[in-house]
Amino acid sequence: MGAVQKGIILTLEGENDQNGNPTKARVQAASSEGTSTLPITIPWYLRGKMGNLEKGSEIAFIVFDDYTGIIISRMDGNWDGTIEDNITVKKNLTVRENIEIGGNIT
């Protein structure tokens, strides 16, 4: 069983997602200076411009007994409201309020 830990990102790596963002990160726990995790998952909502994670970002994460893990959140809780540049909707898209288009619609 894993426990939630605080740490910093050492590297962003792994296969890129459909937006070209790394899907994994190596993390150093605040309590384990000089060591790192194996690459753990960066969830989609923290990748690229949305999470704005970089080397040195403080995060909360969990690593399980099999050494897999996932980043849970930025420690500062910041989000500037950015959503990735390319969004693919495979079926329906519902907008409940306003939508502003700044480019072409194809």
Number of C-alpha atoms within 10 A of each C-alpha: 7 13 10 13 16 20 24 23 20 17 18 20 16 16 10 12 12 10 12 10 19 19 20 22 26 21 27 23 21 14 10 10 9 8 13 17 17 15 19 22 23 26 14 14 13 18 24 21 16 17 22 14 21 15 13 13 15 21 22 18 24 20 19 12 9 8 12 14 20 18 23 18 19 20 14 10 9 11 13 9 9 11 14 15 9 8 9 7 7 6 5 5 8 5 6 6 5 5 7 5 6 6 6 5 5 3
